[in-house]
Amino acid sequence: MTFPASAALWFLPFVVPVCLYVAFTDMREMRITNPTVMLLAALFVAIGPIALPWDLYLWQLLHLPIFLVVGILLNAAGVMGAGDAKFIAAASPYVMLADWRLALALFAATLLAAVVAHRAAKHSPLRRFAPHWASWDQGQKFPMGLALGFTLMAYLGLAVNSGP
């Protein structure tokens, strides 16, 4: 893991509520809102210069427009939703390029856990706690914000515990 633990410690308390909100709203409404992804990006812009060396901060910030363009193309091709693409772009500065394999492995594990948990809750009495959530009746569609948010939280959590 190459993301500095001290930087992750700066970001984590601010990013966790945003990620939890993304997971919640995506399950409830099947959408990730623009203000939420803008807040995630703004948090990096605001806290990044404090948490990271200037050159690393600028390099990480460069991830955002690159991933946004790729996300827009993938959305246009029908591969992913627009909210998912925007969230990935806003989350990309928080992930070091050298950790891409770890990030993908975390995403795969979180996606599997999220699908199992969501489907299990959908067919259990837990559904009564949120009977009007849009994600219950989407057929094959899945609220990816659930997995994406938990992936970012797990990545930063691992970074905090990885060392100095």
N, C-alpha and C positions, 0 to 999 in steps of 0.2 A: 504494500500500500504506500503510495507516494504522496497522498494529500497530507499536509502538515496537521498533526494532532491539535496544535494550538489554534490553527485557523478553523478546524472543524468545531472546536469548542466555542469559538466565537459565533459561528453560523448556526449551530444546532438548535439553540433555544428559540431562535427566530424562525427557522425553517420548519420545525416540527409542527407548530400550529397551522401553518399554511398547508403543509402536506396532509394533515388530518382533515382540514377543511376541504381540500381537493377531493380526498377519498369520499367524504361525506356527501358533498354536492354531486359528485359523479354518480354515486349510488342512488341518491334521491331524485336527481333531475336528468341524469345521463348527459351532463355537460360540465365542462371546466370553464369557468368564466374568465373573461379577459382581465378584469381587475385583479383576480387572484394570481394569474401568471405574471402580470405586470408587477405585483407586489413581490413575488419571488425574485424576479430580475432586479427590482429596485433594492431589495435587501442585499444582493450581491454587490451592486454598484456602491451602496452606502457603507457596508461593513468591510468589503474587500480590501480597500486601501489600509485599513487598520489591521486586518488579520493576515494579510499576505504581503510579501515584498512587492514593490511596484512593478518590476518586470514580470513576475509570475501573475500578478493581478491582471495586467493588460493581456497577457497570453490567454489566461482563462476567460477573460471577457470576450475575446475574439471567438470563442466557441459559440456564443449566443447567435450572432448573425449567420454563421455557417450552418448550425443545426436548424435555424429557422427556415432557411432556404431549402434545405433537404426535407424538412418536415412539410413545407408547403407543397413540394413536388410529390411526396408520398401521399399527402392528403388528396391532391388532385388526381393521383392514380387510384384512389380509393383504398389504399392500404391501411390508413389510420384516420381517426377523426381529427378535426381541426384543433380541438382543445387539447388532445393528446400531443399533437405536434408542437403546439405552443408551449405546453408544459415541459416537454423534453428540451426545447430550446432554452427556456428560462432556467431549467435545472442543469443544463450542460456546463455552465461555468463552475459549478460546485464539484465537478468530476474531473480528475486529472486524466489527460490523454493516456498516460502510461498505465492507468488502472482500467482501461476499457474492458478487458477480459473479466476482471472482477465485477465490474458494474453489470456486464451482460449476464454473468452467472447469478449475481444477486437478483437481477430482474427476472430471470427464468425461475428461480426458486420462489420469489415473491409472487410472481404471476400464478404459478401452480398452487401455492397456498391460498391466494386470493380467490381463484376460481373454485377451489374445493370449498372454502369457507362460505363464499357467496351462494354457491349452489346448495350447500347443506342448509344454510339459513333460509333460503328460499323455500325449501320443502320441509321446514320444521315449524314448530310453534313460535320461534323467534320472529317469524314474518309478521306476526300480529303486532309487534312493537312499532313497525313502520309499514303498515299495509299499503300505503299509497306511493311507495318508492317506484320510480319509473324503471329501475333496473330489474325488478322482479319479472316483468313481462316483455322483455326485449328479444326473446328467442335466443338466437346465437350471439347477439351483440353482448358485450361485456363492458362494465365500467372500468376501463383501463387506469383511470385516475387512482383507483384503489391500489393497484400494483405499482404504478409509477411513484406515487407518494411514499409508499412504504419502502420502495427501493432507495430513494434518495435519503430517507431517514436512516435506513440500515447502513448505507455507504458512509454517511457522516458519522454514525455511531461507531462503526468499525475504525474509522480514521481517528476518532478520539481515543480509542483503546489501543491504537497501533504503536504508539510510542511518543517521542518528544514533540 
